[in-house]
Every structure is written in structure tokens, then in C-alpha cells.
Amino acid sequence: MRYISLASKMESYSLKEALFKGLAPDGSLFMPESIPALDEAFIRNIQNYSLAEIAFTVLKPYVDADIEGKVLRQIVEEAFYFDIPLKKIDENLFVLELFHGPTQAFKDVGARFLSRLLGYFNRNEKRKLMVLTATSGDTGGAVAHGFHKVPGIEVVVLYPKGKVSPYQEYQITSPGDNVHAIAVDGSFDDCQRLVKDAFRDNELRSLVYMTSANSINIGRLLPQMVYYFYAYAQLKNGGFDKAPVLTVPSGNFGNITAAMLAHKMGLPISRFVAATNANDVVPRFMNSGVYEPHQTIVTLANAMDVGDPSNFPRMYDLYNNSLDKLKGELVSVSVNDNQIKEAIKTAYKRFNYLMDPHTAAAYTAARDLYSEGDIALFVSTAHPFKFGEIIDDIIPGGLKEAGYTIDFPKLDGRTRKPMKPEYANLKEEIKNLA
């Protein structure tokens, strides 16, 4: 498989080039040159395959020109080592839990898969690869754990000191070894600015082999397709053979784009529902045909607080940039904070099922658009523990009463280096680690 720029669609690139560049030379996103169709027999009998077998079959067409089969098998076994369970919570209503990885967030699969790909492609390089990432919380934890002890790779994670939760800080700082956590005395914007400055520094890039593990990297997107094939396998194992209505909580629209890509490969999906919060760029676009990014609005579902979804061009491209074609398969709705709170409360009371704010947004949209006879499937992207303060304000007795606890060691003695938000400081750190 070769990869092309969404903008030019002229020159093609190898998987290795697409991964290490992150963005195409023209600044646009990479997409596969073509979408392979899976064998109908595989889809028909998918319930007979394990998660790793499904992952191998789905991902093989995208890497087969660059990675031999036995290597890919090892990569998928390491990336998909934890379960992705589908749970029935009501008649014909299911939730797909993506938070059973090491950092309790859906980003674990993408981070682990990307780390293994980069490690493989960098195996014969004489110099180390530096992965530089800014985080407001969850991405840093997933990257830190996903890249931990990957040979030939050093990881630098910048996070805003005092502005992530204690649990998130533990996830970022605990791996150690090749993972270097820097607590920036500033905001997340400062962290992101420092990372951008590093990639713009030609002198530094001539000295240090650098890339990033951000969400626009095609290596983060491709493995997310596997979620949905595996969900369908579990539906079939449960005696449900009908194409589901799939509802995905959407911020950058990477997860739902991966699901659409899976659908183009042959996965039965009746229609898609993209649940956003108050950041409703896509719902408004679906109604007006005008794409208008806006300043980010802060909500309870903070991972969905995106005013200009970076993966929307990929999603739109899958439908030939036609609004009519997109409307044929996608509904997008906005869910406000009050609806999120009510959904958390209602689902716990009615089904004894506790969900985080992002999952609650998806549940609300799935429930409201649920028709008799539908198989409705919505996606849960994070463990409710990660949003304990919000949960405790909504559910009587909070997480403790619901039986949700995760113990982790105190942070004393963990690898944390404080740093003032000045680029010269970061540059020196990177040069010392290279």
C-alpha cells in the first residue's frame, strides 16, 4: 500500500515515509492510495477469529509492502493484548468499551501500534528516534506507556505542571527508562508551542532525528478500524447478525473516520452517528453545508472540545467530498453538558452502568436516534474513574458507591523534570537526550 496527500493526490509515499513525516509535504493529511475490500467469507465468519487474528487480517493490506507477515503478527499481538468488550445494557443496545488498556483510554491501541511500527522501521538506524509530544493529559499517558522500552526510541512528553490530574500525572511520569516527562511551568498551549518550535528548528532537526505521535499520524488511525470489526464479531457471537447503527463520541473525528474506513472495506454498518458536545462544527456543517471552525468551547467532555476537527478532511474524502453522499450514511448531533449529566445519572439508575462524559454523549445520541428493530452500538472511550470529580457530583456516593476504584502508587520519586516554558530549555534537553 502507498499513501497519498489528501490535497494533491499525486505523489505517493511508503508507509515508513508517511509515518515519519506525519503530514504530507504540502501540509495535508495522508490517506491510503486505495481501500482494499476484505474477503466476504472473512466477514461472514468473523465471529470465529480472535482479536489478534482480526487485527492482522484488517491491517495486512495497509502494511504488506513494507512489513512481512510474521512481524505484523507480533506487532498486533503486542498492540491488541487487552480485551475490547462489547456489553449489552438493554434490548438491542450495546456499548463497546475501549478503555481496558494500560491508561484506561481508547488511545492505547493507536499509541502501541504506532510505537511498534516506528520501532521496526527505525531498527537499522544508527541514531535514536526522538518522539516529541505535548499533552493535556490522556495522550501523554498513552504515548508514555505505548513507547516504553521500545528499542531505539526516546520519548519526551511535555505536560502543564499542576494542570493534569494526579492520576494522569502518574501515567505520564511512571514509565521512566526511555520516557522523559517534563512538567512545564505553564499551560498546555505553552507545551504545544514548544513542540512546534522544536519541529521548526532546522538546526535541531539536523542534529536530532525527530517525529511526533500526534492524532493526525496515519499510524494512529489505521489500528482503530479493528475496534469495529471486533465489535461486529462479538455481535455475531451473541446471535445478532444485523448491521448495527454505530454512535461514536467525536472530537477530532479520528475514531469515526476509522469506522467509516472499516465500512468501506466491507464491515456491515447500517449508519453512523457522530455525537459531539457544544463544539458542533460538523453538526452545523451537515445542516448548512458550510464548514465553519470556531474557538473551542470548554465542556464536561473535554477530549471532544475541538473547534476544528483535524480528521474531518479524511472523513469527507471517503465520501468524495460530497455532502449528499455523507448525509446518506452519517447523522451528527450536538449534546450539551446538562444532557451529559442526565445521561450519566439515567444510565446508572436504569442499567447500573456508569459512564464517563464522552460515553454519555454517545449514549444520548444513540438513545435519541434509536428506532425499533435497530441494533444500536455506542462507543465508550474512557474509564469513568478518569472523570471522578464529575461523576461524584452526579451520582450519589460517586465512584466509590458504584464500586469503581483504581489504586496507583504515590508520585514521590517518579521521573518528573520541571522546566520553564522557554524554548532554549527544551532544545538543551533534547540535545542532551539525543
N, C-alpha and C positions, 0 to 999 in steps of 0.2 A: 504494500500500500504506500502511495505517495500522498503528500499533504500540500494543499494549495492555500493561498491567501484568499479570504473572502472578497477582498476588494478587486484584485486584478485577475485572479483565477487563471493566470498564465504559467509562470514558472512553478515547478513542483519541487518538493523537498522530501528528504528521507525522514523517517520517524525521529532519528537521532537529531537531525538539524532542527526539526520542529520543536522538540523538547528543550534543546539547549538555547534556542533563540527565544522561545516563549511567544513572541509576536513575530509576524511576518515582517520583512524589511520595509514594507510600506506602512507599517503600524497597525494593520488589521489582524484579525484572528485567523488561526489555522483551522482548516476543516479537511476531513478525508477527501481525496480526489473522487471517490465513488463510495456508495453504500452497498456493501455486499448483502445478498439475500441468503439467509440460512436455509438449510435443508428442511423441507416441510416435515419430514419424518422426525427430525430432532425436536421441532416444536410440538408435534403430536405426542411424542413420548417423553417430553421434558421432565415429567414427574419421576422418571427412573434414574435421573442423573443427580449427582451430588453438586453442592455449591461450587467446588473447585472445578469439576468437570464442565459445568455450565459456563463458568468464567473462561476456561480455556477455549471452549468452542466459540463463544461470542467474540473474544478478543483476538483470536488467532489471525483472522483476515487482516487486521489492522497492524500486525507486527511481523507477519510471516516473511517479509522480505528482509527483515533486519535481525530477527531473533529466532533461533532454532527451537523446535517444539519442546525439547526437554528443559531448556532454560525457561521458557514461558510457563511450563508446568510448575517449576519451582517458584517462580515469581507469584503466580496466582495462589499457590498453596500458602505462601507467606503473607500475602495481602488479604486473603479471604479466610483467615484461620478462625474467625469468630462467627457465630451464628447471626443470621439476619431473619428473625422470626416474623411470620405473619400470624396475627392473632385475631380471632373472631370476637367482636364485642357486642354484636347484635345480629339479628336476622339479616343475612346478605351484606353485612357491614364489617369490614376488616381494616386493621391497622398494620402497616409494615414498619417495624422498629429497626431503625438504622443506627442505634446508639449503643450497641453491645461491644464496640471496640474498646481499646485501652483508654481513650479520653472521653468516652461517652458522647460522641458526636459523629454525625454522618461523614465528616471529613476524614475519618480514619482510613477508610478504604482507599480513597484517592491519594492521600499522602503516602501510604505504604506502597501502593503500586508505583507511583511516580518515583519514590526513593529507590526502589529496586531497578527500575528501568535506567535511571541515571547512574546508579552504581554499576550496572552491567556495561553501559556504553562508556563509562569512564575507567573501566578496569585496566586498560592498557596504557592509560595516560601516565606520564612521568610526574605530572604535577597534580596536586589535590584540586578538587572542585569545591568551590565555596558557594553554599546555598544561603542567600541572604533574604530574610523575611521579617516584615513588620506585622504586628498583630495587636488586636484589641482584646484578645482572649483565646478563643477556641482554635483558630488557625494555628497559632503558635504551639499549643499543646499537641495537636495532631501532627504537625511537622516535626516537633522535637522528638516525639515517640516514633514516628514513622521512619525518620532518618537515623535514629540512634544506632551507633556502631556499624553503619553501612561503610564498608571499606572505601577509602579514597575520597571521602566527602567530609568536609567540615561545615557545620551549620551555625549560623548566627541568627538568633531571634531577638528582635527589639520589641519591648513592650513598655507601656507607660507606667512608671512607678506609682503604686498606690491607686491605680485606676482599673485594675483587674481584680477579680475575686480571689480570696486566699486559695481556693481550690484550683482556679485557673493558673495562678502563680506557681503552685506546686507542680502542675502538669508541665509547665514551661521549663521550670528550673531543675526538676528532679532527675532527668536522664544523665546529665553530665557527659563525661568522655568526649566525644566529638561534637556535642551540642553545647553551645555557648549562649547563655541567656544574659541579655543586657537590659537592666532596668533604667530606662531613660527618664530623667527628671523633667518630664513634660507631658504632652498629650500624645494620643495616637497619631494625630496629624504630624507631630514632630518626628515620630518614628518613621512614618511613611515618607516624609520629606528626606530624611537621612538616607533611606534606602534608595530613593530616586537619585539623590545626589551621587551616591556611590556608582550607580549604573551609568551616569552621565560623565563620570570622571575617566577620561581616556587614559590618563597616566596610570590610575589604579587598575584599570582593566587590562593594561599591557603587562602588569605585574601579577595580577591575580585572575585566575580562571573562575568566573562567577556566573551564576544563574539564580533564578528565584523559583519558589514553589507556590506561586500565586494561583488563583482560581481560574485565570484565563488560559493556563497551560493545558494543551490538549491531553497531556498525560494525566491530568486530574479529572478530566471529563469522561474519557472512554470507559474506565472501570465502573463508573456509576450506572452504566447500562445494565450491568449484571444484576443489580438490585431487583429490577423489574422482571427479568427472565426468571429469577429465583422465586419471586412472589407468585408468578403465574404457575410455576411448578408446584408450589405449596397449595395454591387454589385447586389444581387438578388432583393432587393427593387427597384433598378434602372432599372430592366429588363435585367440584364446581368447574365446569368446562366452558363457561361463558366468558366472553371478553369483558373485562371489568371497566368501569368508569374510574379513572385514576386522578386523584386530587393530590397536588404537591404544594407545600408551602414554598413560596418563591420570593427571593430577594434579587440575586444576580441571575436567576433563571438557568443555572447550570444543571440542576437535578432534573428539571422537567425537559430541558433540551436533550439530556441523555436518554430519558424515557421516550421522547419522540424519535430519536435516532434508533433506539431499540425497536420501536414500532415499524420504522421504515425497513428494518432488517427482517421483519416478519412476525414480531411479537403481537398477539391479539390484544388490542386495547380499543374499547368502544369509543371513548372520547376522553379528552384531557380537561382538567380544571386546575387553573393556576390561582392559588389563594395568595393574595398579597395583604399587607397591612395598609396603613394610611398612605404609604408610598405607592400610589396607584397609577404609575406611568403606563403600564401595559393594559389594565382595565380601561383606562381612558382612551388609549390608542385603539383598542378593539371597538369602542363605541364611535369614535370620531374619525379614525384613520389618520390622525395627526400624532406623531411621536414627539412628546414634549418633556424632556428631562426636567427635574426640579430639585431644589435644595432638599437634602434629606430631612425627613420628619422623624423625630425620636418617638419610639413606641415601646410597648412591653415586649414585642417580638423583635429584639434589637438586631438579630442576624439578618432580618429581612428589611432593615432600614437602608434601602438603596434607592437613590433618586434617578439613577441612570444605569439600569441592569447591563452588566458587561457582556452577558451571553445572549442578550436579545438578538443581535445580528445573526448569530448561529441558528437560533430557533426560527427566525424569519426566513433565513436562507433555505431551510429544509422544506419550506412551502413556496419556494421560487419567488420570495418577496411579494407574495400575493395575499392581501388582506382577506379576500374572499375564501381562498384555499385554507388559510389559517383558521378562519371562523368556522370552517367545515368540521374542524376537529377540536378546537380549543374554546373554552369559556374561561374568562378571567374575572375574578371578583375581589373586591376590597373588603377586609374585615377590620373593624375598629377595636380599640382596646376594651371597651365595655362588652362587646361581643366575645372577645377572647376570654375575659374574666368569667362571663356567664357560661361559656363552653367548658372551661376547666371545672367549674362548680357542678354543672349539669352532668357531664360525663362521669365524674367521680360519684355523684349521688345515684345516678341511674345504673351505671355499669360497673362501679367500683374500679374505674380505670383512671389513673392520674396521668395528666399530660402537661408538657411544657407549653409556653405561649405559642410557639411556632406550630406545634402539632394541633393546638386548639384552633388556630386559624384554618388549618386544613380540614379539621373535623367539622367546623362550622359550615364551610363551603360545601363539603361532601354531603352533609346532612340536609342543607337547604336545597341542593340540586339533585337529591336522591329521588328517583322515580321507582314506582312499584315494578318489580321484575329485574331491576338493575342489580349487578354485583358491584358494590361500591368499595373502593380501596383508597385509604388515605395514608399519607406518609408521616411518620414521626422521626424528626431529625436530631433530637437531643434528649438526654435523660432529664426528667423533671428536677432532679437534685441540683442541676446546674443553675436553676432559677428558684432556689429555695425561698428567697425573700419574697418573691412574687407569690409563690404557692402558699406560703404561710399567711399571707394577707387575705387569701381567697378561701382556703379550706380550713374549717375549724380543727385546731390541733396541728395543722400544717403537715409537713413531710413526715414528722415523727409519728403522728397519729396514723398516717397512711402506710407506715412501715417501710419507708424509703430512707435508708442510711448508707452512706459510703464513708468509710474511715480512711484517713490518709495521715502519714507522719507529719509532725511539725516541720516547719521550713528551716529551722535553725541548722546551719551548717551546709545548706544546699548551695549550689553554684549560682550565684547572682552577682553580677558586677554592675554597680551604679555608674551612670555616665550623664554628664551634662549634654543637652541637646545641640551640640556643636559638631559640625561635620569633621573637623580636624581630628576630634577624639575618635570617631568611628573609623576613619581612614587609618589611623595608627593601630587600632585594634585589629582590623582586617589584615594589615601588612604583617603584624606580629603572628597571626594565626596561619598565614599562607605558607 
